[in-house]
Amino acid sequence: MKRMMVCSMIEWLASFGATKSNGLTRLLYSKDMSAQQEMKAELEKENLITYFDSVGNLFGRLE
């Protein structure tokens, strides 16, 4: 069950920046942070504490 959930999450994340040729474009440090913001919201729904580090990596921590 968890394997299916992980696969679904990966496919969901890949939908951000998907190209017509089945590729993916998500440039580091671009102004489009939608994937990170959506992932942040999902982590918070699961009661994780979220934060970004100084270079923009998203972390979620369960306390």
GIHU-V768440 format. One record per residue. N is the residue number from 0. RES is the residue in three letters. PHI is phi in degrees with one decimal (none if undefined). PSI is psi as a letter, one per 30 degrees, with the letter a starting at -180 (* if undefined). OMEGA is omega in radians with two decimals (* if undefined). Layout:
[[N;RES;PHI;PSI;OMEGA] [N;RES;PHI;PSI;OMEGA]]
This chain:
[[0;MET;none;e;-3.14] [1;LYS;-64.8;e;3.11] [2;ARG;-62.0;e;3.12] [3;MET;-64.3;e;-3.14] [4;MET;-65.6;e;3.12] [5;VAL;-64.4;e;3.12] [6;CYS;-61.9;e;3.11] [7;SER;-63.0;e;3.14] [8;MET;-65.4;e;3.12] [9;ILE;-63.4;e;3.12] [10;GLU;-64.0;e;3.12] [11;TRP;-62.1;e;3.12] [12;LEU;-63.3;e;-3.14] [13;ALA;-66.2;f;-3.14] [14;SER;-69.2;f;3.08] [15;PHE;-80.3;j;3.14] [16;GLY;87.0;g;3.13] [17;ALA;-64.1;k;3.11] [18;THR;-107.1;l;-3.14] [19;LYS;-64.7;f;-3.10] [20;SER;-97.5;g;3.11] [21;ASN;64.6;g;3.07] [22;GLY;-100.5;a;-3.13] [23;LEU;-143.4;k;3.08] [24;THR;-128.7;j;3.05] [25;ARG;-144.7;j;-3.05] [26;LEU;-73.2;k;3.09] [27;LEU;-62.1;k;3.11] [28;TYR;67.8;g;3.05] [29;SER;-75.4;l;-3.13] [30;LYS;-75.8;f;3.12] [31;ASP;-84.1;j;-3.12] [32;MET;-107.6;g;-3.03] [33;SER;-61.2;e;3.14] [34;ALA;-63.0;e;3.14] [35;GLN;-65.9;e;-3.13] [36;GLN;-67.1;e;3.10] [37;GLU;-67.1;e;3.11] [38;MET;-65.3;e;3.09] [39;LYS;-58.1;e;3.12] [40;ALA;-62.8;e;3.12] [41;GLU;-64.9;e;3.11] [42;LEU;-63.4;e;3.13] [43;GLU;-68.0;e;3.05] [44;LYS;-61.5;f;3.13] [45;GLU;-92.5;g;3.08] [46;ASN;64.8;h;3.01] [47;LEU;-91.9;k;3.04] [48;ILE;-86.8;k;-3.05] [49;THR;-110.9;k;3.06] [50;TYR;-161.1;l;3.07] [51;PHE;-107.9;k;3.05] [52;ASP;-84.4;a;-3.03] [53;SER;-66.8;f;3.12] [54;VAL;-106.7;g;3.02] [55;GLY;101.9;g;3.07] [56;ASN;-73.7;k;3.12] [57;LEU;-94.6;k;3.08] [58;PHE;-124.8;k;3.02] [59;GLY;-129.0;k;-3.08] [60;ARG;-127.4;k;3.10] [61;LEU;-93.5;k;3.13] [62;GLU;-116.7;*;*]]
